[in-house]
Amino acid sequence: MRRKIVAGNWKMNKNVIDAQQLMAELKDYKNNTTTNCEVWIAPPSIYLMMAKDLYENDEVGVFSQDMSEHESGAYTGEISAGMLESIEATGSIIGHSERRQYHGETDSHCNKKVKLALEHGLIPIYCNGETLEQRKSGQHLDVVKNQTEVALFTLSAEEIKKVVIAYEPVWAIGTGETATPEQAQEIHAHIRQLIAGKYGQEVADEVSILYGGSVKPDNAVEIFSQPDIDGGLIGGAALNKNDFAKIIEAFN
Ligand code: 13P
């Protein structure tokens, strides 16, 4: 059975008071609700320890939004896989399109980060997805194939089973424009086929693939009901407990 996941990527939002409040609301929600999926959050790294302290029973998985490709050393501003391991973080988002766009991150960087995360017992949420131009020119399947192969296909079968993939079409992020369930399903099935081609169907059937890009309470049910979509990586709608909870409840 593939794990079903709703993960919130808070990006660069919320001051400490607001972060603490949302974390507490989610704890309360998780403790009083039976959810049919795992609930993860990726707050800004300055709040990770606070989240770990609050979720003492691991009610909510705690992820960083990025991590360094290096073990340690003179890399000002970075946080390492070892640091995340030491606070018992659940994992890290890797290769988000905003990291690619604003920080020049490539799939070979992502490959190093994914491996390092796994070495430190962290779950990598590896993000991929095409731009609008790439989709318009019919390159989307090839782009996602290349991203998946370069970043992930040096892993062993045992390793790739631990990776969560998030397909996030760049044109759907923060734009209010969502991929149709059919468009998303096409790419998710494509990614799964690529994994099956390399590692076998049994391995491919164990990898959770999330969709990200303007998932909202009113479209989550339709998106999550697609056969190869195992949940969502949520941006804007994860900043509000009620919206996030409604998305979680799309699995009910
Ligand atoms: P939005 O849900 O705000 O479109 O963001 C998606 C995303 O980038 C999650 O990582």
Residues whose N, C-alpha, C, O or C-beta is under 5 A from the ligand:
A	BS01	13P	N9 A172 I173 G174 T175 G212 G213 S214 V215 L233 I234 G235 G236 A237
